[in-house]
Amino acid sequence: MLLRKTVLVVSLATAALLASAGTAIAAPVVPAATTAAAVANPVIVVGGLSGVAVAYEPIAARLRADGYRTFIYQLPGLGLGDIPASARAFAGYVEQVRASTGAASVDVVAHSEGGLVSRYYLKRLGGTATIGRYVSLGTPQYGTYVANIVAFLGLGSCAGIVACQQMTIGSAFLADLNSGDDTPGSGRYTTIRTLQDELVRPTGNAVVNDGATNVLIQAYCPLRVVGHLGLVLDGTAYTIVRGALVDGPVRPNCLAV
């Protein structure tokens, strides 16, 4: 089953690369502010590998309903290319959001590869000065053997997808990103993971060290079933995100929809 899912993911990602050629990242449109939004950092939802912006509208809508000025960042080329290059593009987007909102800092809610892009920005591109809170959802912080297994299937080195190569356990990119402090700066780091994540294996590789708040959904809600893509749709996962954005304790609502 895992092998079939891996082939499917690679096929979808390759198709996404062809479909996204020449696509430009649009400038952020400032949402209407509410009283709550006026005092909170804007939130940037960062998409993952082959994740189109519309796929993140559900979590963005929850954030807007809670009063946050919310933006969605679709990775350049749908995230199939070099992760540091995507991080440099993301740095420019952060500055656009800050300029359009007048905010000194933004918070980041990042899914899958988007968490690596955001973390590279924090660690290597000076992002600690502009990111207040970092929340990752199913990010392979220390790699995933789903990426490694592509070579085993005879498809070459991640079928030529650079980001896939970089998310392989033991890659040079991850060795660099994870050298030294995992959580630089004074901002709060939160990671959220699920036992049913079919793309991040082992699921323990979705955590970071050095003072981060690492949350396993099933440690609080053992009967909750959440997949990799489900992390941006699940109500319980969102209650953890919402708590992280207000520096609150970890109190997932296991019955949230």
Secondary structure, 3 states (H helix, E strand, C coil): CHHHHHHHHHHHHHHHHHHCCCCCCCCCCCCCCCHHHHHCCCEEEECCCCCCHHHHHHHHHHHHHCCCCEEEECCHHHHCCCHHHHHHHHHHHHHHHHHHHCCCCEEEEEECHHHHHHHHHHHHCCHHHCEEEEEEECCCCCCEHHHHHHHHCCCCCHHHCHHHHHCECCCHHHHHHCCCCCCCCCCEEEEEECCCCCCCCCHHHHCCCCCCEEEEHHHHCCCCCCCCHHHHCCHHHHHHHHHHHCCCCCCCCCCCC
